[in-house]
Amino acid sequence: MYWNANSVNNKIVELYEFLNQQHIQLSCISETFLNPNQHLLSHPDYNIYRFDRTQNSRGGVAIIVNKSLNHQLLPNVNLKIIECISVEVKLMNHSKTIFHSVYLPGSASSTMIRQHFINDLRKLIRFSGNTSYFICGDFNTKHRHWNCNRANLAGTLLYEEYINSNFQILHPDEPTYIPEDNRRTPSTIDLIITNALHQTTDLYLSLIHI
């Protein structure tokens, strides 16, 4: 599961209940709004791996993994603008899959996006090597290819990289961001980038109120 939490601390009990009820073994979460000094309620069945911001409580990413999965936390990838935490899962057929939970800050300047966004993405893909990978997160990228009504800079750069690369971009048919101001247009900013070495089922969007 991938979830854009918009703050996870006050929803953690309900989140654990949801993971148990839906039999979800791994969840990538963006916008945790946690800082390094903030304690998050633990659960006996799950490991929580976090990448927190140090300067303010916005942003942040996490991966929650059921302890029954054979997995390990991977070293931090040295990225300039994308926030990321990564876990490798060993499957029953002895193959591996790497899950990256990521967040591209919506407040990033055009200069930072031009200089670092695609380079960071390429680093993540190179880091995964020939292993199956899923890069799940809030990219704050808008483009008509994933059903936005217009493209922004990050979306244009990602689409250009997509048409010249070997990865796929998975997205739901419905918007993932619905603004409170009805004068603003809903958009799809949450995506999954994958080399599709493992078969996936259809992607669905669930608007979960936790």
N, C-alpha and C positions, 0 to 999 in steps of 0.2 A: 504494500500500500504506500502511496505517496499522499502527503497531506500538508497543505499550507495552513499552519496553525494560527497565525496572527496572535501569538502568545499561547504557550502550552502549560505554564505552571498552574493556572487556575482550572485546567481541564484534564489534568493528568489522571485522576481517578476514573473519570468517564472514558478516557482514552484506553486505559488498561481494560476496562470492561468491554469496550468495543472490539479490541484486538482479540480478546478471549472468545467473545460471542461469534465473531466472524472467522475464527481460526486463522488469523493472520500471523505469520511467523516473522515477518520483517517489515518494518515501516520506516520510510524516509520522511523526515519532517523538515520544513523550512520555516523561517520566521518564528523561531522559538522564543525570542525576546528574553533569553537568559543571559546572565553575566557569570563570570567564573566563580564568584563568591556565593552564588545562589544555589541552595540545596533543592534537588528535585526528588519527590517521593519515589522510592525504589519499589520493585516488585520481585518476588522470589522466582518468577518464571522468565524474567527478561533482563537483558543487559542493555544499558543506555550509554551510547557514545555521543559526545557533544563537541561541537566547535562553537564556542561562545565569543561574542564581542567583548573587548576589554574597555572600550571608551564609552559606549552607551548600550542600553538594553535592547535596542532594535536589532533586527536581523537575527543571525545565528541559525545553525542547522544541527540536526541530530539524526541518529539511526537507532531504532529500538529493535533488538533481535531476540527471538525466543532462544533460551539457553539450550534447547534440544538441537538446534542447528549447529553443525560443525563449522565454525567461523572464526575469524580473527580480525582485529582492528588493524588497518594498514597505516603505514607512516604518512604523516602529513605531506601533501603535495604542495610545493612552494609556489603558491599562486599570488598574483598581484591584486586582483579585484574580486574574483569569485570566492565566496566562503564555501568550504567543503569539508566533509568528513566521509571516510571511505571504509568499507568492510568487504572482506572476501569470504564467500560462502563455498564450502566444498560439498558437492552434490553426491547422491548415492552412486552415480555412475562414474565417480572419481573425477568428473570435470569440475570446473570452478566458474563462479560468476562474481564479478565485482560490482558492488552497488555504491554509487557516489550520491550523497545528498548535498545539494548545492543551492546557493542563493546569490543572485546578481543584484546588488543594491539598486533600487530604483532611483536613489539620490546620486548615483555615480555621474560624474560630469562627462560630457561628450568626449573630451580629451582623454580621460581615463578609459572610456569604452573603446575608443579608436586604438589606443596604445596597447591595451591589455586583454580585452575580452576574448578575442579569438585565440591569442597566444595561450591564455589560460585554458581554454577548451582543448586546444591541441595538446597541451601538457597532460591533461586528464586522459585523453585518448591514448597518448604514447605510454603513459603510466600503466594503462590497462594491458598494453601489449596485444598478444593474440588471444587473450582471455575474453570471454563474453562479458560485456559490461552494460550497465544501465545508469545513466546520469539523470537523476530525478530532481526537479526543483523548480523554483520560481526564478525564471530567467529575466523577467520584466522585458521580454522581447515581443514586439507586436509585428505581425505580418499577415497578409491576406492568405498565405499558404496554410496557416493554421487558424483561419476564420476570424481574423481581426479586420476591422473596416479600413484600417490604414496601417502603414509600417512606421516604426520608429527606427532610430539608428541601430540599436542593438539587434532588432529583428532583421533589418536589411543585411547586416554583417553576418548574422547566423544563417540566413537563407543563402547568401553567396557561398559560404563555407559548405553548406549542405549540398548544393548542386555540384560542387567540385570535390566531394569527399565520398566515403563509403559508409557513412552512418545513416540511420533513419531517425526521423523526428516523429514521435508518437504524440498524439493530442486527441482530446475528446471532441465530440461534435458540438458541445455546448460551451459557453464561456466559463472560464474559471474565476474571473474577477467581475463582480457585479457592483458597481459604485452605488453608494447611498444616494448620491445626487442623480436623479433620473434624467437630468439634462446631459449627463456623460454617458458614453457608449460602453456597454460591457465588452470585455476582450478576453483573449486566451493568453495568459502569461506563464502558466505552469505547463511544462513539457517534460517528456522523457526522450533522451537521446540514447540510442543503442546501436551496436553493431549487429544485433539480431542473430547471434549465433545460437541462442536458445529460442525455441518456439514460444510465442506468447499468444494468449487469447485476446479477444477484442477488448479494447480499452473503453472503460465506462467512467463517467463523471458522476460522483455522488456529492450532493451538497449536504454535508454532514454538519449539523448544529451541535457542537460539543461545548 
